[in-house]
Amino acid sequence: MPIIDYKCPNCGSGMVFDSETGMLSCHSCGRNEDIQDSPDPLKVHVFSEGEATEYHCKSCGAVVMTESETTATTCSFCGSVVVLGDRLTGELAPLQVIPFAISKEEAVQAFRKWCRKGLLVPNEFMAADRIKGITGMYVPFWLYDIHNAIEVHAHGKRVRTYEQGDYRYTETRHYDVYRRIRLNYVNVPIDASEKMNDQLMDRLEPFPYDQLKSFNTAYLAGYVAEKYSYDYKELFPRAQDKISDYIDSYISSTVSQYTSVSFSEKNIHAKCRDAKYTLLPVWVVHYDYKNLEYTFAMNGQTGKVVGKPPISKLKVLAWFAGISGVSFLSLKLVTWMMGGGLG
């Protein structure tokens, strides 16, 4: 069967990945197991393509209903961990993973603290008592290593102004500028899930890549996981676009000695040296406010929260009124200091 579960050797209960200890943990008897010492079932059993057309929970036998991109979930009937092994093999096998470092309870507390910081959000939202659901999800990313060969032609000017006698002189020198640059970028992250909002995922960065681990299905136990919707070739243009501003900034730094520079030619040849299929930890928070559902995302390692909360019109008006009032009083004070009246 392509379903992988982790049963406690002591009591037979399901074991899950514990973000605090970094180990497989049984919440029933307290047993912990080191993931590095546990054989990965994917390396023991080779799943053939099309082996399963229907998934059954090993604990209760219920049919497990999932979307086509899901690789790990929980049984809707008994709550057991369900890892779909046949969706994690071959080209669908992740190379590495950053495990969760923040537990569900810690994520809820961090989100509530973040809500209370919203100066322009409604007071009812700041109470953070309408969390509809929070899901720990491993989101598929491609981490690109990109080599850039760059050639730049430009016209540079150096302008110097000086005085001699009763005259002021402006001296302008012109230069033909040529730069040949090699730039390498590593671990450029691009989310590969169709259902995840790209802007939210970009704003969750950075992830601590020093926490990357070799992939093991045990890290998925107790969480939801997705497989990639787009391969690395399809998303490479987006990776190029993501680093384009950094490349432009570096090019500008190489010609900073000129007063002004106009580029006549800029050739950038990007080559994908490597693309590593990686799962990154994200807490997805669904928040219900006035019959509308808002979705927020939290970095499962750093606790960074991103999303667009509702804005209170009354608070915005009060803020503008306060700014206008301060500006008016400041203007009156300046007028009085210059000899004008306050009336």
Order of alpha helices (4+ residues) and beta strands (2+ residues): beta-beta-beta-beta-alpha-beta-beta-beta-beta-beta-alpha-alpha-beta-beta-alpha-beta-beta-alpha-beta-beta-beta-alpha
